[in-house]
Amino acid sequence: MDVAIAGAHGRIARRLTRRLVARGDTVRGLIRDPAHADDVRADGADPVLCDLERSLVTDVALAVEGADAVLFAAGAGPGSGASRKGTMDRDGALLLLEAARSARVPEYVMVSAMGAEDPPDGDDVFSVYLRAKADADRELMASELAWTVVRPGRLTDDPGAGRVRIARRVPRGDVTRDDVAALLDAVLHDHRIARRVLAVTGGDEPLAEAIDRFVSADPRDEA
């Protein structure tokens, strides 16, 4: 499988890249900072310079052309202001969507955020961020692509336990970046999960069993 990851230097994306490469997949790591190229290359991916806040659709389409899937794991980051939540977390994700359409990439996986299902109205940065994620999710879910939206709880760098709780909505809780990367790996390779929204936190159920139960219980979302 050929996967193009936007935000490839992020902490979830790097974990995911190493998992994909280990299983024999090809990964293109889209990055905006050339200084990150060596790290992405060390993870086993091919670094591709592509700034989603400055590039044209044609540029991004060229970067992902021929891929089997694109995955949006980019973000403005916790220290950024409200304006960049719009230009990156919303507009960057939508630019990747248009590029995937243009390049005829069939699958798009979105790393979203818990709370985007019902974002608040406030003017604080976190509320703006959740609305940006909600807007991007909504546009993706209205698309013709084989989309999946993954909404993790509060992320930690603890070692992955391999046990999670997955549903369309779950109570707020923590989840390790390792376990989110493992879920994204599964999402990319299990087409039963397409066109669904998955919220995930740490839990008691082994990941594979949690996915099987979720697919059996949750109807396919044709939004």
N, C-alpha and C positions, 0 to 999 in steps of 0.2 A: 504494500500500500504506500502511496506517495501522499504525505501530509504536509501542508503548509501551515505553520504556526505563527500567528501574529503576536508579538510580544514574547519572542522566544528566549529572551534573557531573564524573564520573570521566574520566580521561585517554583511555581507550579509547572510552568512550561519546561523548565530545564529537567525537572523530575520526569515529566511525560516524555520528553525527547529521548532520554536514556532508556526508558521502558520500550518505546517504539523501535529504537535502533536495535535493542537486544533481541527483539522478536523478528528482525529482518526487514522492517519498514524503512523507507526513505523519508527523511525529514528535511524540509526547507525552513530555516529559522529566520523569519522576518524581524529585522532590528532597525532602529533608527540611529543608534550610536555605533560608529565603526569600532570603538574601543571594546565592544562586547563580542566582536567577531571571533576572537580566539576562544573564548569560553564556549560559545555556541558550537564551534568546530570541535572542541574537546568533548562535548556531549555526543558528537557523532552526526551532527546536522550540517547542512550546507548553509552558511550564513548569507542572507540576502538583504542588502541595504534597502529599506523601504519605510519611509516616514509617513504614517497614515494621517498625520496632520498637515502634510505639505504635498503629498503626491497626488497626481491625477488618477482617475479611474483606469486609464490606459496603462499607466505605470504599474499599478497594483495588479491589474489583470495579467500583465506580462510576467510578474513575479510569481503568480500562482498558476499560470497556464500549464495544463497537463496534470495537475494534482487531482487526486481522488477525493480529497476533503480539505477544507480550510478550518482552522480552529482559532477563535479570537480569545486570546489570553492577555491582551494588552490592557493598559490602563494608565491614567494620568498619575496615579500614585497618591499615597496618603498626604503628602506635603503640598499637593497642588491646590489651586483655588477653584472656585465654582466654574469659571469660564472654561477651564480645561476639562472639566467633567463633560461639558458639552462637546468640545472639539475632539476629544479622544474617546471617552467611554461611549458616547452616542455616535458622533459623526464618523469616528474611525471605524467603528463596527459596521456602520451602514456603508461606508466606502468599500470595506472588504466584501460586503454583500453584493454591491453593484459589480465589483471586480469579479467575484465568483460567477455571477450570472454571465458577464461578458465573456469570461474564459470557459464557460460551460463546466464549471466544477460542480458536481452534483450534491455534495454534502457540506453542511456548515454546522459546526459545533460552537456554541456560545458559552463561555464562562461568565455567568451573570453574578447575581448577588442575592442572598436571602433578604427579603424586604422589597424587592423589585416587583413582586406580585401585587403589592398594595402600597405604593410609595407615598410618603408624607408630603404635605404642601409647604413645609417650611422653607425659609431662605438660607438656612445653614448649609454648609458644604455637603454634609452627608445626605441631607434630603435631596439636594440638587443631584448628587451622584446617583441616588436610587431612582430618581425620575429619568435620568439619562439612560441608565441600564434598562428601565422599563420601556422607554421609547424604542431602544434598539431591539429588545426582545420582541416587542409587538410587531415591528416591521419584519423581522426575520420570520416570525410565526405566520405572517400573512403571505410569505413567499412560497414559491413552488419548489424550493429546494428540500432535500431530505435533512431537515433541521433537527437539532436537539439543543435544549437550553438546560444548563446545569447551574443550580443555585446553591453554592456551599454556605454553610454556617460560618462562624468566626474561625478564621484560619490559624493554625498553629504549626510550629516546626517540630513538634514531638514526633518520634518515630511512628510510622503508620502501624495501626493495629490490624488492618484488614477486616475490621468489623464496623459496620455502618448502619445508619437508618436512612432509608430512601422512601420518599413519597412525593406526591405533587406538592404538598405542603407538610412541613414538620415543625415542631416547636424549635425555637432558637436554641442553638448549642454549638459546641466546638467541633471542628473536624480537622484532621491533619492534612497538610499539603500532600503528603505521600498518598493518603487514601483518596484524595480528590484526583490526583494524577492516575491512580489505578482505575478509578471510575471512568475518567476520560478515555483511557486506553480501551476499556471495555465498550464504551459508547461508540468509539470509532470502528470497532470490529464486530459489533452485534447490531445488525440492522433491524432487529425487533424493537430497538429503543427509539428509532427515528420518529420524529414528529411528536415528541413528548417533552414535558417539563419535569425535571427531577430536582427536588430539594434534597440535600444530603447533610447529615451530621454524623458524628461518631455514634456508634450503637453497639448492639449485641449480635447482629446477624452477619455472618461471613458475606463478603461483597457479592460473590457469584449467586448465593442464595437470595440475597436482598434484591438483586436485579431480576432474577427469575420470578420472585413473588410480585415485584412491582409490575413487570410486563404482563403477568397474568391478571393482576387486579385493576390496573389503570387503563382505561380505554385510550386508544390512539387519538391524539388531538389533531383534528383537521382544520384548526383555526386559520 
